[in-house]
């Protein structure tokens, strides 16, 4: 008898189709967890705020000072600090009581909504993911101990979703993938380009700015869906 050869099909089902089915089952299992339920989605409004680096913290609040914990944020390890600053825009327009979020970062940046930018006199603040500040406008930041002139760092934070690897597996998405978020209700709309940010410490959480939340009436509805 001749030796048997492996076929690229199992019965009438193509091997690639079988592999795809197995992959989808594995992804769903990983994402749903032991209780078999889909991950719980939380959508939150992110108000204007600042992230500060060590060097700028020293100038604004004094050498060696640390951020003072005020309250925890949704993502583990992140918090709202008691420290606040004033940001000065073109033609000396200002926004005071701009809260700093911790922990400290390698680079300082300020995240504003579009209406915040207009209030300050800016018309060219780009939509970026946090940390991507190259080529963005700067501003003057005033603290109780000193003044920092940021050469760059002002952004409109793009709508994004934090998730764990298991949650990413559930949705079948990878780092940087752009999802959709549907908000129901009388002012309902669908946001495109919801950027996926995956980290082992993250919990499923969409961040949008105050303009976006007001536009869709986020506070008035629980009819929310995140999808590819």
C-alpha positions as CSV (number, residue, x, y, z in Angstrom):
1,X,0.0,0.0,0.0
2,X,1.2,3.5,-0.7
3,X,1.9,5.9,2.1
4,X,-0.9,8.2,3.2
5,X,-0.6,11.9,2.5
6,X,-2.1,14.8,4.5
7,X,-4.9,16.5,2.8
8,X,-5.5,20.3,2.9
9,X,-9.1,19.6,3.6
10,X,-11.0,17.7,6.3
11,X,-13.9,16.0,4.6
12,X,-15.5,18.8,2.5
13,X,-14.3,21.6,4.8
14,X,-11.2,23.5,3.9
15,X,-8.4,23.5,6.5
16,X,-8.2,27.3,6.5
17,X,-11.9,27.5,7.4
18,X,-11.4,25.1,10.3
19,X,-8.4,27.1,11.6
20,X,-10.5,30.3,11.4
21,X,-13.3,28.7,13.4
22,X,-10.9,27.5,16.0
23,X,-9.3,30.9,16.2
24,X,-12.7,32.6,16.7
25,X,-13.7,30.2,19.4
26,X,-10.4,30.7,21.2
27,X,-10.7,34.5,21.1
28,X,-14.3,34.4,22.4
29,X,-13.2,32.1,25.2
30,X,-10.3,34.3,26.2
31,X,-12.3,37.5,26.1
32,X,-15.4,36.2,28.0
33,X,-13.5,34.8,30.9
34,X,-14.6,32.0,33.3
35,X,-18.2,33.3,33.8
36,X,-19.0,33.3,30.1
37,X,-20.1,36.9,30.1
38,X,-19.0,39.7,27.7
39,X,-16.7,42.3,29.3
40,X,-18.4,45.2,31.0
41,X,-17.9,48.5,29.1
42,X,-17.6,51.8,30.9
43,X,-17.7,55.1,29.0
44,X,-16.5,58.2,30.7
45,X,-16.0,61.9,30.0
46,X,-12.5,63.2,30.3
47,X,-12.4,66.9,31.2
48,X,-9.5,69.1,30.3
49,X,-6.4,68.3,32.3
50,X,-2.6,68.3,32.3
51,X,0.1,65.6,32.6
52,X,3.4,66.9,34.0
53,X,7.0,65.7,33.8
54,X,9.5,65.9,36.7
55,X,11.4,68.9,35.4
56,X,8.2,71.0,34.9
57,X,6.8,69.9,38.3
58,X,10.0,71.2,39.9
59,X,9.5,74.6,38.3
60,X,5.7,74.9,38.8
61,X,5.5,73.6,42.4
62,X,9.1,73.7,43.7
63,X,12.1,71.3,43.5
64,X,11.4,67.8,44.7
65,X,7.7,68.2,45.2
66,X,5.4,65.3,44.4
67,X,1.8,65.1,43.2
68,X,-0.7,65.0,46.0
69,X,-3.3,62.2,45.6
70,X,-6.9,63.5,45.6
71,X,-9.0,60.7,44.1
72,X,-8.5,57.5,42.1
73,X,-9.3,57.3,38.4
74,X,-10.9,54.3,36.7
75,X,-7.7,52.9,35.4
76,X,-5.5,51.4,38.1
77,X,-2.6,53.5,39.2
78,X,-4.0,56.7,37.7
79,X,-5.3,59.5,39.9
80,X,-6.5,63.1,40.0
81,X,-4.0,65.2,41.9
82,X,-4.8,68.2,44.2
83,X,-2.4,70.3,42.2
84,X,-3.8,72.7,39.6
85,X,-2.3,75.2,37.2
86,X,-3.3,78.1,35.0
87,X,-2.9,77.8,31.2
88,X,-2.3,81.0,29.2
89,X,-3.2,81.1,25.5
90,X,-2.8,83.6,22.7
91,X,-3.7,87.2,23.6
92,X,-3.4,86.3,27.3
93,X,-6.6,84.3,27.5
94,X,-6.5,81.9,30.4
95,X,-8.1,78.8,31.9
96,X,-7.4,78.5,35.6
97,X,-7.8,75.5,37.9
98,X,-6.5,73.1,35.3
99,X,-6.1,69.9,37.2
100,X,-3.0,67.7,37.0
101,X,-3.5,63.9,36.6
102,X,-0.9,61.5,38.0
103,X,1.4,59.8,37.9
104,X,4.1,62.0,36.4
105,X,5.1,61.4,32.8
106,X,8.2,61.7,30.7
107,X,6.8,64.7,28.9
108,X,4.2,67.4,29.9
109,X,1.1,67.7,27.9
110,X,-2.3,69.4,28.1
111,X,-5.5,67.8,26.9
112,X,-8.3,70.1,25.9
113,X,-11.8,69.9,24.3
114,X,-12.4,71.9,21.1
115,X,-14.4,74.5,23.0
116,X,-11.5,74.8,25.6
117,X,-9.1,75.5,22.7
118,X,-11.3,78.2,21.2
119,X,-11.8,79.8,24.6
120,X,-8.0,80.1,24.9
121,X,-7.6,81.5,21.4
122,X,-6.2,78.4,19.6
123,X,-7.6,77.2,16.3
124,X,-5.0,74.6,15.3
125,X,-4.8,72.1,18.2
126,X,-4.7,68.6,16.5
127,X,-6.6,65.5,17.6
128,X,-3.9,63.1,18.9
129,X,-3.7,60.1,21.2
130,X,-2.1,60.9,24.5
131,X,1.7,61.0,24.3
132,X,1.8,61.9,20.6
133,X,2.7,65.6,20.9
134,X,5.4,66.1,18.3
135,X,4.6,69.3,16.3
136,X,1.7,70.4,18.5
137,X,1.2,73.9,19.8
138,X,2.6,75.0,23.1
139,X,1.4,77.4,25.8
140,X,2.4,79.1,29.0
141,X,1.7,77.2,32.2
142,X,1.6,79.1,35.5
143,X,2.0,77.3,38.9
144,X,2.3,78.6,42.4
145,X,6.1,78.6,42.3
146,X,7.0,79.3,38.7
147,X,6.1,79.5,35.0
148,X,6.8,76.9,32.3
149,X,6.6,77.7,28.6
150,X,5.7,74.5,26.8
151,X,7.1,74.5,23.3
152,X,4.6,71.7,22.3
153,X,2.1,69.5,24.1
154,X,-1.4,70.9,23.5
155,X,-3.8,68.3,22.0
156,X,-7.4,67.4,21.6
157,X,-7.3,63.8,22.9
158,X,-8.8,61.5,20.3
159,X,-11.6,59.3,21.5
160,X,-10.1,55.9,22.6
161,X,-10.8,52.7,24.4
162,X,-8.5,51.1,27.0
163,X,-8.7,47.3,27.3
164,X,-6.8,44.3,28.5
165,X,-5.4,41.6,26.1
166,X,-8.3,39.3,27.0
167,X,-10.8,42.0,26.2
168,X,-9.0,42.7,22.9
169,X,-9.2,39.0,22.2
170,X,-13.0,39.1,22.8
171,X,-13.4,41.9,20.2
172,X,-10.8,40.5,17.9
173,X,-8.8,43.7,17.7
174,X,-5.2,44.7,18.1
175,X,-3.2,47.7,19.3
176,X,-4.2,50.9,17.4
177,X,-7.3,49.3,15.7
178,X,-10.1,51.8,15.2
179,X,-13.5,50.7,16.5
180,X,-16.9,52.2,16.5
181,X,-19.0,53.4,19.5
182,X,-22.7,53.7,19.2
183,X,-24.5,55.9,21.7
184,X,-28.3,55.5,21.7
185,X,-31.0,57.9,22.9
186,X,-32.6,61.1,21.5
187,X,-29.2,62.7,20.7
188,X,-27.7,59.3,19.7
189,X,-24.8,59.0,17.3
190,X,-22.0,56.7,16.3
191,X,-18.3,57.6,16.8
192,X,-15.8,56.2,14.4
193,X,-12.1,56.0,14.9
194,X,-12.2,54.9,18.5
195,X,-8.5,54.0,18.9
196,X,-7.7,50.7,20.8
197,X,-5.1,50.9,23.5
198,X,-4.2,47.6,25.0
199,X,-2.4,47.1,28.3
200,X,-2.3,44.1,30.8
201,X,-3.4,46.5,33.6
202,X,-6.3,48.1,31.7
203,X,-10.0,47.7,32.2
204,X,-12.5,48.1,29.3
205,X,-13.1,51.9,29.3
206,X,-13.8,54.5,26.6
207,X,-12.7,58.0,27.1
208,X,-14.3,60.9,25.2
209,X,-14.0,64.7,25.8
210,X,-16.7,67.0,27.2
211,X,-17.7,68.2,23.7
212,X,-18.2,64.7,22.5
213,X,-20.1,63.6,25.6
214,X,-22.4,66.7,25.4
215,X,-23.1,66.2,21.7
216,X,-24.4,62.6,22.2
217,X,-26.1,63.2,25.5
218,X,-23.9,60.5,27.2
219,X,-25.4,61.3,30.6
220,X,-28.9,60.6,29.4
221,X,-28.5,57.0,28.0
222,X,-27.4,53.5,28.9
223,X,-27.8,52.3,25.4
224,X,-24.2,52.0,24.4
225,X,-22.4,49.5,22.1
226,X,-18.7,49.1,21.1
227,X,-18.0,47.2,17.9
228,X,-15.6,46.7,15.0
